[in-house]
Amino acid sequence: MLLSARRAQNNLDIHHGIRTELQGSNFKYCDIIKHECPVTSPWTMDIDINLKLSYLPKSETTPNIYKSELQSILEGYQDHILFFTDGSKTEAGVGAAVTFCETR
């Protein structure tokens, strides 16, 4: 119970910090997509996740190769909604982003 209470407090602290940071920016709140819990469990859904770019080591792959490989991959997904994700971790914390494009 104590661990749960700490997590809840940490989440409130994080949300407050984010709100404070965003209030001074020109961030458009209307662009936020609200998270809704799916009715169907994700592991039972037939989702095609392409991980081909993740197999290219950053230390050995030039940006041009990434761009070329991405264009090649996208050719096979003309009728799909594309989701792009990114994440990072430092000693100060972690961050993640998701964006999508319905039309091309």
C-alpha positions in Angstrom: 0.0 0.0 0.0 2.8 2.4 0.8 4.5 1.7 -2.5 1.2 2.4 -4.3 0.8 5.7 -2.4 4.4 6.7 -3.3 3.8 5.9 -7.0 0.6 8.0 -6.9 2.4 10.9 -5.3 5.3 10.7 -7.8 2.8 10.7 -10.7 1.1 13.8 -9.2 4.4 15.5 -8.8 5.3 14.7 -12.4 2.0 15.9 -13.8 2.3 19.1 -11.8 5.8 19.7 -13.1 4.7 19.1 -16.7 1.7 21.4 -16.3 4.0 24.2 -14.9 6.5 23.8 -17.7 3.8 23.9 -20.4 1.9 26.9 -19.1 4.8 29.2 -20.2 5.1 27.7 -23.6 3.0 28.0 -26.8 2.0 24.3 -26.6 -1.4 23.6 -28.1 -3.4 21.6 -25.6 -6.1 20.9 -28.3 -3.5 18.7 -30.1 -3.3 16.2 -27.2 -4.9 12.9 -27.9 -6.5 11.6 -24.7 -5.6 8.1 -23.8 -8.5 5.6 -23.6 -8.1 2.1 -22.2 -8.9 -0.3 -24.9 -11.7 -2.9 -24.4 -9.6 -5.5 -26.2 -6.3 -6.7 -24.7 -3.4 -5.6 -26.9 -1.8 -9.0 -26.9 -5.0 -10.5 -28.6 -5.0 -7.9 -31.4 -3.5 -8.5 -34.8 -1.1 -5.5 -34.9 1.7 -5.3 -37.5 4.7 -3.7 -35.8 7.7 -3.2 -38.0 11.0 -3.3 -36.1 13.4 -3.5 -39.1 15.0 -0.1 -38.3 15.7 -1.2 -34.7 18.1 -3.9 -36.0 20.4 -1.2 -37.6 23.0 -0.2 -35.0 23.2 3.6 -34.5 27.0 3.4 -34.3 27.3 1.8 -37.7 24.3 3.3 -39.6 24.4 6.7 -41.4 21.3 8.9 -41.5 21.0 8.3 -45.3 20.8 4.6 -44.7 18.0 5.1 -42.2 16.1 7.3 -44.6 16.5 4.9 -47.4 15.4 1.9 -45.3 12.4 3.9 -43.9 11.3 4.8 -47.4 11.6 1.2 -48.5 9.5 0.1 -45.5 6.8 2.7 -46.0 6.2 1.6 -49.5 4.5 -1.5 -48.1 2.2 0.4 -45.8 0.4 2.8 -48.2 -3.1 2.0 -46.8 -2.1 2.1 -43.1 -2.1 4.7 -40.4 1.6 5.1 -39.4 2.7 5.4 -35.8 6.2 6.5 -35.0 7.7 6.2 -31.5 10.8 7.3 -29.8 12.2 7.1 -26.3 15.3 8.2 -24.4 16.8 7.7 -20.9 19.2 9.8 -18.9 20.2 9.9 -15.3 17.6 12.7 -14.8 14.7 10.6 -16.2 13.1 9.1 -19.2 11.0 10.4 -22.0 8.9 9.0 -24.8 6.9 10.3 -27.7 4.3 8.9 -30.2 3.0 10.5 -33.3 0.9 9.4 -36.2 -0.2 10.4 -39.6 -3.4 9.3 -41.1 -2.8 10.8 -44.6 0.3 11.1 -46.7 
